[in-house]
Amino acid sequence: MRKWFLILVMAALLVFPSFALAQDEIKIQSVNVSLWPEYDKTEMLVINYIVLSKTTAFPVLLDVRIPADAALHTVAVGQSSDQVSDQGVDYTTQKDGDWLAISINVTGPAVQIEYYDPGLKKEGDQRSYLYRWLSDYDVAGFDVVFQAPFESAAFKSSLPLQDDGIHADQMQYYFSTVGAVPADKIFTFDLNYEKSTDTLSVSRLEVQPVVVDEGTLGRVSLNNYLPYIIGGLGVSLIVGGVIYYRQSGRSDSKKPRRRQAARAERNENESDVYCAQCGARARSADRFCRTCGSRIRQSEE
């Protein structure tokens, strides 16, 4: 009995450390943080794009922290950053001091987390914001993208900013490459700019028209069916012409017969033959009166 007990204890010691080791092996390949101040709310919209390392075995439980007073908006998972979905994502949240810990059951290497941070401060025309990052995992590459609000000026950050130009939404962007960020270390930087109005950026965005051409998915091109449409119309015209010709021919053939019958009836009505006995009018071909039966005297007689 003792022998079997020792075997079970040894097996447990071997198995449970392997689970802990598997959790420690989670590594983040890249984190791309997009900061959109005063975009569709007066707060800071923060979008974290996280990509796990290729050696990660899925599914895996990933813990991510955001500020405790932030309003979580989206948690999405997918095979790549442009294929993430928030449908059916299993996650839980729990407050941990100044942080809100999000535990996500990750089924793919790409994770997207969006939240609104009320930490954007306003003092007159001055705007200021402090970003904080704390993770249990090493990050191999950390990048930041800044979106400058409309009507803003003097856009600055404690990170070195590089001009990323004006994008398709007609808004100015900047970016900064931070590099590696170790685990269990709070990484911070600040952001400052001037803005004299409270107008949100989304209210200034122009609606881009949707271009529909021959290559648009789901569009039926008339050019592909035009020959068949013309051919069908031609056949319809030919059949209609034949039917009309045959119907008109029948009508013309009946007209002479009707005219002959009408002419004969008129000739009969126009005869001046009368019965000598009763005075009844008779037809030219009658030999006896239809009224009294007397013999009709024809004019020739």
C-alpha positions in Angstrom: 0.0 0.0 0.0 2.8 2.4 0.9 4.5 1.7 -2.4 1.4 2.7 -4.4 0.9 5.8 -2.2 4.5 7.0 -3.0 3.9 6.4 -6.7 0.8 8.6 -6.6 2.6 11.3 -4.8 5.5 11.3 -7.2 3.1 11.4 -10.1 1.3 14.4 -8.7 4.6 16.3 -8.1 5.5 15.7 -11.7 2.1 16.6 -13.2 1.2 19.8 -11.3 4.6 21.6 -11.9 4.1 20.9 -15.6 0.8 22.8 -15.5 2.4 25.8 -13.8 5.3 25.6 -16.3 2.8 25.6 -19.2 1.2 28.8 -17.8 4.6 30.4 -17.4 5.5 29.7 -21.0 2.9 32.1 -22.3 4.7 34.9 -24.1 3.4 37.9 -25.9 4.9 38.4 -29.3 3.6 42.0 -29.8 1.3 44.6 -28.3 0.0 47.5 -30.4 -1.8 50.1 -28.4 -4.0 52.7 -30.2 -5.0 55.8 -28.3 -7.9 57.8 -29.6 -8.7 60.8 -27.3 -12.1 62.4 -27.6 -13.1 60.2 -30.5 -16.7 59.2 -29.8 -16.7 60.0 -26.1 -15.1 62.6 -23.9 -12.8 59.9 -22.5 -9.8 58.1 -24.0 -10.6 55.2 -26.2 -7.8 52.5 -25.8 -7.5 49.7 -28.2 -5.0 46.9 -27.3 -4.0 44.5 -30.1 -2.2 41.5 -28.6 -0.5 38.7 -30.5 0.7 35.7 -28.6 3.9 33.8 -29.6 3.8 31.0 -32.1 4.8 28.5 -29.5 1.6 29.0 -27.5 -0.6 25.9 -27.1 -4.3 26.7 -27.4 -6.7 27.0 -25.7 -4.9 28.9 -23.0 -6.0 31.2 -20.1 -4.6 34.7 -20.7 -4.7 37.4 -18.0 -4.8 41.1 -19.0 -5.0 44.2 -16.8 -6.7 47.5 -17.5 -7.3 50.4 -15.1 -9.9 49.6 -12.5 -12.1 52.6 -13.3 -12.1 51.9 -17.1 -15.3 50.8 -18.9 -14.6 47.6 -20.8 -16.1 47.7 -24.3 -14.8 44.7 -26.3 -13.0 41.5 -25.9 -12.3 39.6 -29.1 -10.2 36.6 -30.2 -9.2 35.3 -33.5 -6.5 33.7 -35.7 -5.1 37.2 -36.8 -5.6 40.8 -35.9 -8.0 41.4 -38.8 -10.1 38.2 -38.1 -10.9 38.6 -34.4 -14.5 38.3 -33.2 -16.2 39.0 -29.9 -18.8 36.3 -30.5 -18.7 33.4 -28.0 -15.5 34.7 -26.2 -15.3 33.2 -22.7 -13.8 35.7 -20.1 -14.2 36.9 -16.6 -13.3 40.1 -14.8 -12.2 40.8 -11.2 -10.9 44.0 -9.6 -7.4 43.8 -8.2 -6.5 47.1 -6.5 -5.9 49.7 -9.1 -6.5 47.2 -11.9 -9.3 45.3 -13.5 -8.0 41.8 -14.2 -9.5 40.2 -17.4 -9.1 36.4 -17.6 -9.7 35.3 -21.2 -10.0 31.7 -22.5 -7.9 32.3 -25.7 -8.5 30.0 -28.7 -6.3 31.9 -31.2 -3.1 34.0 -31.2 -4.8 37.4 -31.7 -6.6 39.2 -28.9 -8.3 42.6 -29.1 -9.4 44.6 -26.0 -11.1 47.9 -26.1 -12.0 50.1 -23.2 -12.8 53.8 -22.3 -10.4 55.3 -19.8 -11.8 58.3 -17.8 -8.2 59.3 -17.0 -8.1 61.9 -19.8 -7.9 65.2 -17.9 -9.1 68.6 -19.1 -8.0 72.0 -17.7 -9.2 74.7 -20.0 -7.7 74.1 -23.4 -5.1 71.7 -22.0 -5.5 67.9 -22.2 -3.4 65.3 -20.4 -3.4 61.6 -20.1 -1.3 58.9 -18.3 -1.2 55.4 -19.8 -0.2 52.4 -17.7 0.6 48.8 -18.7 1.2 45.9 -16.3 1.4 42.3 -17.5 2.3 38.9 -16.1 4.1 38.0 -19.4 7.1 39.3 -21.3 6.3 41.4 -24.4 8.7 41.1 -27.2 7.5 44.2 -29.1 5.4 47.1 -27.8 4.2 49.9 -30.2 1.9 52.8 -29.7 -0.3 54.6 -32.2 -1.7 58.1 -31.4 -4.7 59.7 -33.1 -4.7 63.5 -32.9 -8.3 64.9 -32.4 -9.7 67.4 -34.9 -8.9 71.0 -33.9 -6.1 69.9 -31.6 -2.6 71.4 -31.5 0.8 71.0 -29.7 0.4 67.2 -29.7 3.2 65.8 -27.4 4.1 62.6 -25.5 6.9 61.4 -23.2 7.5 58.8 -25.9 9.4 59.9 -29.1 6.7 60.6 -31.7 7.0 59.9 -35.4 4.7 61.4 -37.9 2.4 58.7 -39.5 0.7 61.2 -41.7 -3.0 61.8 -42.4 -5.0 58.6 -42.9 -8.1 57.9 -45.0 -10.3 59.3 -42.2 -8.5 62.7 -42.7 -7.1 62.5 -39.2 -3.5 63.0 -38.2 -1.6 60.0 -36.7 1.6 59.5 -34.9 3.4 56.3 -33.8 6.2 55.3 -31.4 8.2 52.1 -31.2 8.9 51.1 -27.5 10.4 47.7 -27.9 10.5 44.9 -25.4 8.6 45.3 -22.1 9.3 42.8 -19.3 6.7 41.1 -17.2 5.6 42.4 -13.8 6.9 45.9 -14.6 4.6 48.9 -14.8 5.2 50.7 -18.0 3.9 54.3 -18.3 4.0 57.3 -20.6 2.1 60.6 -20.8 0.2 62.4 -23.5 -0.5 66.2 -23.8 -2.3 68.4 -26.4 -4.4 71.5 -26.7 -8.0 71.7 -27.8 -10.3 74.7 -27.5 -13.6 72.9 -28.2 -15.3 69.8 -26.9 -16.3 68.6 -30.4 -15.8 64.8 -30.7 -13.8 63.6 -33.7 -16.5 61.2 -34.9 -18.8 64.2 -35.6 -16.3 65.5 -38.1 -15.7 62.3 -40.0 -16.9 62.3 -43.6 -19.1 59.3 -44.7 -17.2 57.6 -47.4 -19.4 56.4 -50.4 -19.4 52.7 -51.1 -18.0 52.0 -54.5 -19.9 49.3 -56.3 -18.5 48.0 -59.6 -18.4 44.8 -61.7 -16.1 43.2 -59.2 -18.2 43.8 -56.1 -19.0 40.6 -54.3 -22.7 39.6 -54.7 -23.4 42.1 -57.5 -25.2 40.7 -60.6 -23.7 42.2 -63.8 -26.2 43.0 -66.5 -23.6 42.6 -69.2 -23.4 38.9 -68.5 -27.2 38.4 -69.1 -27.7 41.1 -71.8 -27.3 38.7 -74.8 -29.9 36.4 -73.3 -32.3 39.2 -72.6 -32.0 40.5 -76.2 -32.4 37.0 -77.6 -35.5 36.4 -75.5 -37.1 39.7 -76.6 -36.4 38.8 -80.3 -38.1 35.4 -80.0 -41.1 37.0 -78.2 -41.5 39.5 -81.1 -41.3 36.7 -83.7 -43.8 34.5 -82.0 -46.1 37.5 -81.4 -45.9 38.4 -85.1 -46.8 34.9 -86.3 -49.8 34.7 -84.0 -51.0 38.2 -85.1 -50.6 37.2 -88.8 -52.6 34.0 -88.4 -55.3 35.7 -86.5 -55.6 38.5 -89.0 -55.8 36.0 -91.9 -58.7 34.2 -90.3 -60.6 37.5 -89.8 -60.1 38.5 -93.5 -61.3 35.1 -94.7 -64.6 35.5 -92.8 -65.4 39.0 -94.1 -66.3 38.1 -97.7 -68.7 35.4 -96.5 -70.4 37.8 -94.2 -70.6 40.4 -96.9 -72.1 37.9 -99.4 -74.8 36.8 -96.9 -75.7 40.4 -96.0 -75.9 41.3 -99.8 -78.2 38.3 -100.5 -80.4 39.1 -97.6 -80.6 42.7 -98.7 -81.5 41.7 -102.3 -84.3 39.5 -100.9 -85.7 42.3 -98.8 -85.6 44.7 -101.7 -87.9 42.4 -104.0 -91.4 43.7 -104.8 -93.3 40.3 -104.8 -96.6 40.2 -103.0 -99.3 37.6 -102.5 -102.4 38.4 -104.7 -104.7 36.9 -102.2 -103.7 38.3 -98.8 -101.2 40.9 -99.8 -98.3 39.5 -97.8 -94.8 40.2 -99.0 -92.9 37.3 -100.4 -89.4 36.6 -101.3 -88.3 36.5 -104.9 -87.7 32.7 -104.7 -91.0 31.9 -103.1 -93.6 30.0 -105.3 -96.3 30.0 -102.7 -97.4 32.5 -100.0 -96.0 31.8 -96.6 -99.2 33.3 -95.1 -102.2 31.9 -97.0 -100.5 29.3 -99.3 -101.8 30.8 -102.5 -99.6 30.6 -105.6 -97.4 33.6 -106.0 -97.6 35.3 -109.3 -94.1 36.3 -110.4 -93.6 39.4 -112.4 -92.2 37.3 -115.2 -95.5 35.4 -115.3 
